């Protein structure tokens, strides 16, 4: 991949790129390497949407601290803005830990931290804030979307970018995120098209029998 071409192609989506955004994109590009291009594009589009284009792991509500995230979610719930929530999952448990969303994609509820931790080989139940580590968060979004951790739907189950929203969150903002994915796909394909090719030494053709002086046909 030609990284410079990729960043030039995707820059308009961001309205310019900061150092942190570039750093986050580099981590995600490394994590999606090897996936089909359409899956790479949709992971990047999901991260773009879920992190408010920061391309850095975030807490739910984009709060800077766990306590502030919990307060924001509590206020929203009491104001009737989270009507689908039956149990306030953001409230601290007996150990003082919060199980709201964290990462490039929102890993939410203790059972999901436990599942992801086992798959990653890290005890996320002991330290849920570890999901804010960019390298780990990148592994979680890629493996989670590829294996269907979040809703039971995998990217490979879906024929279109619109349908791929089911991998994370029903059909919420499906068309908008599909549009982001199309832009990422264009950037990825152009970057691959313009990727530098390794120099290959030309191989001289072997002469036909009898074509060299002194050989008898």
C-alpha positions in Angstrom: 0.0 0.0 0.0 1.1 3.5 -0.8 0.4 5.2 2.6 0.8 8.8 1.2 -1.8 8.1 -1.5 -4.2 6.6 1.1 -3.9 9.7 3.4 -4.2 12.1 0.5 -7.4 10.3 -0.8 -9.1 10.1 2.6 -8.1 13.6 3.9 -11.3 15.3 2.5 -13.5 13.1 4.7 -11.7 14.4 7.8 -11.3 18.0 6.6 -7.6 17.7 7.2 -5.7 15.2 9.3 -4.1 15.7 12.7 -1.1 13.8 14.0 -3.4 11.8 16.3 -5.7 10.9 13.5 -2.9 9.7 11.3 -1.4 7.7 14.2 -4.8 6.1 14.8 -5.3 5.3 11.2 -1.8 3.7 11.0 -2.7 1.4 13.9 -6.0 0.4 12.3 -4.5 -0.1 8.9 -2.0 -2.5 10.4 -4.8 -4.3 12.2 -7.0 -4.7 9.1 -4.2 -5.9 6.9 -5.1 -9.2 5.3 -8.9 -8.7 5.4 -10.9 -8.3 2.2 -10.8 -4.6 1.1 -14.5 -4.2 1.7 -14.1 -5.4 5.3 -11.0 -3.2 5.8 -13.1 -0.2 4.6 -16.0 -1.0 6.9 -13.9 -1.4 10.0 -12.3 2.0 9.3 -15.7 3.5 8.6 -17.0 2.1 11.9 -14.1 3.5 13.8 -14.5 6.8 12.1 -18.2 6.9 13.3 -17.8 5.5 16.7 -14.9 7.7 17.7 -16.3 10.9 16.2 -13.6 10.9 13.6 -10.8 11.1 16.2 -9.5 7.6 15.2 -8.5 7.2 18.9 -10.2 4.8 21.3 -12.9 6.6 23.3 -15.2 6.2 26.2 -18.9 6.2 25.6 -20.2 9.8 25.4 -16.6 10.8 24.5 -15.9 11.6 28.2 -12.3 12.1 29.4 -12.9 10.0 32.6 -14.9 7.0 33.7 -16.7 9.1 36.2 -17.7 11.7 33.7 -18.9 9.0 31.2 -21.1 7.5 33.9 -22.6 10.9 34.8 -23.4 11.7 31.2 -25.1 8.4 30.7 -27.0 8.7 33.9 -28.3 12.2 32.9 -29.3 11.0 29.4 -31.1 8.0 30.9 -33.0 10.1 33.4 -34.0 12.5 30.7 -35.5 9.6 28.7 -32.9 9.7 26.0 -31.9 6.0 26.5 -35.4 4.4 26.3 -34.0 1.1 25.1 -31.9 0.6 28.2 -33.5 -1.5 30.9 -30.6 -1.8 33.3 -28.2 1.2 33.7 -25.0 -0.7 32.7 -22.8 2.3 33.3 -23.2 2.4 37.0 -20.2 1.2 39.0 -20.5 -2.4 40.3 -19.5 -3.7 43.7 -15.8 -3.5 42.7 -16.1 0.1 41.5 -15.8 -0.8 37.8 -17.9 0.7 35.0 -18.9 -1.4 32.0 -19.9 1.3 29.5 -18.5 1.4 26.0 -14.8 1.8 25.4 -12.5 1.5 22.3 -12.7 2.0 18.6 -16.1 0.3 18.7 -18.1 0.4 21.9 -17.3 -2.7 24.0 -20.2 -2.6 26.5 -21.4 -4.8 29.4 -19.2 -7.0 31.7 -19.9 -10.2 29.8 -18.6 -8.6 26.6 -15.4 -7.4 28.3 -15.0 -11.0 29.6 -15.5 -12.5 26.2 -13.1 -10.1 24.4 -10.5 -10.5 27.1 -10.4 -14.2 26.7 -10.1 -13.9 23.0 -7.3 -11.4 23.4 -5.5 -13.2 26.2 -5.9 -10.2 28.5 -7.9 -9.9 31.7 -10.3 -7.0 30.8 -12.5 -7.8 33.7 -9.7 -6.9 36.1 -8.9 -3.8 34.1 -11.6 -2.7 31.7 -9.7 0.6 31.0 -7.2 -1.6 29.0 -9.7 -1.5 26.2 -8.6 2.1 25.7 -5.2 0.9 24.5 -5.0 1.7 20.8 -3.3 -1.6 19.8 -5.7 -3.7 21.8 -8.7 -1.7 20.7 -7.7 -2.2 17.1 -7.5 -6.0 17.6 -10.9 -5.9 19.3 -12.7 -4.0 16.5 -11.2 -6.2 13.8 -11.7 -9.6 15.4 -15.0 -8.6 16.9 -16.5 -7.5 13.6 -15.0 -10.5 11.7 -16.2 -13.1 14.2 -19.6 -11.5 15.2 -18.9 -10.7 18.8 -21.2 -7.7 19.1 -24.6 -8.8 17.6 -23.9 -12.3 16.3 -23.6 -11.0 12.8 -20.2 -11.1 11.0 -19.0 -8.9 8.2 -18.8 -12.0 5.9 -22.6 -12.5 6.5 -23.4 -9.2 4.8 -23.6 -8.4 1.1 -23.6 -4.6 1.3 -22.1 -1.9 3.5 -25.6 -0.9 4.6 -26.2 -4.5 5.9 -22.8 -4.5 7.6 -24.2 -2.1 10.2 -25.9 -5.1 11.7 -22.5 -6.3 12.8 -22.3 -3.6 15.4 -25.7 -1.9 16.1 -28.8 -2.9 14.2 -29.4 -0.5 11.3 -28.6 2.7 13.2 -27.1 5.3 10.8 -26.6 2.5 8.3 -26.7 4.6 5.2 -24.4 7.3 6.6 -21.7 4.8 7.7 -22.0 3.0 4.3 -21.1 6.3 2.7 -18.0 6.5 4.9 -17.0 3.0 4.0 -17.3 3.7 0.2 -14.8 6.6 0.7 -12.4 4.4 2.6 -12.7 1.7 0.0 -11.8 4.2 -2.8 -8.8 5.4 -0.8 -7.6 1.8 -0.1 -7.9 0.7 -3.7 -6.1 3.8 -5.0 -3.3 3.3 -2.5 -3.0 -0.3 -3.5 -3.0 0.6 -7.2 -0.2 3.1 -6.7 1.8 0.8 -4.3 5.5 0.7 -5.1 6.5 -2.5 -6.7 9.7 -4.3 -5.7 12.5 -4.1 -8.2 12.9 -7.3 -10.1 16.1 -8.1 -12.0 15.4 -8.9 -15.6 16.0 -12.5 -16.5 17.8 -13.1 -19.8 16.1 -15.5 -22.1 18.0 -18.8 -22.5 19.3 -19.1 -26.1 17.8 -21.8 -28.2 20.0 -24.9 -28.8 22.5 -24.2 -31.6 22.1 -20.4 -31.5 25.4 -19.8 -29.8 28.7 -19.8 -31.7 30.5 -23.1 -31.5 27.4 -25.2 -30.7 26.2 -27.8 -33.2 22.5 -28.0 -33.7 
